[in-house]
């Protein structure tokens, strides 16, 4: 199910061709003094791979991003870059 979030859903920007990545995006409004703080958000993405037998996990949290604030736009791409770095460092071949 969470592999579909990355392949076809809101986590597309963490997708890496040839690798089974799963994950979930998040976007939350912040509160101040018991009320929603206008324009303040926390964006997140938690992802893992390989999706069928996870060995690596990344949690990216961005507190009060500027401009775009959805986890799919702000946090997921960062996780994708982290995973690409792990793949390069560990020389992990793609799943064919």
Long-range contacts (C-beta under 8 A, 24 or more apart in sequence): 2-48, 2-51, 3-51, 6-47, 6-51, 6-76, 10-70, 10-71, 10-72, 10-76, 11-45, 11-47, 11-72, 11-76, 12-72, 12-76, 13-72, 13-73, 13-76, 13-77, 13-80, 14-45, 14-47, 14-76, 14-77, 14-79, 14-80, 14-83, 15-80, 16-49, 16-80, 16-83, 16-84, 16-87, 17-94, 18-94, 18-95, 18-96, 19-49, 19-50, 19-83, 19-87, 19-92, 19-94, 19-95, 20-49, 20-50, 20-51, 20-52, 20-95, 21-47, 21-48, 21-49, 21-50, 21-51, 21-80, 21-83, 22-47, 22-48, 22-49, 22-51, 22-54, 23-47, 23-48, 23-76, 23-79, 25-70, 25-71, 25-72, 25-75, 25-76, 26-71, 26-75, 27-69, 27-70, 27-71, 27-72, 30-64, 40-64, 41-65, 41-69, 43-69, 43-70, 43-71, 43-73, 43-74, 43-75, 44-71, 44-75, 45-71, 45-72, 45-75, 45-76, 45-78, 45-79, 46-79, 47-76, 47-79, 47-80, 47-83, 49-83, 50-95, 56-83, 56-86, 58-82, 58-83
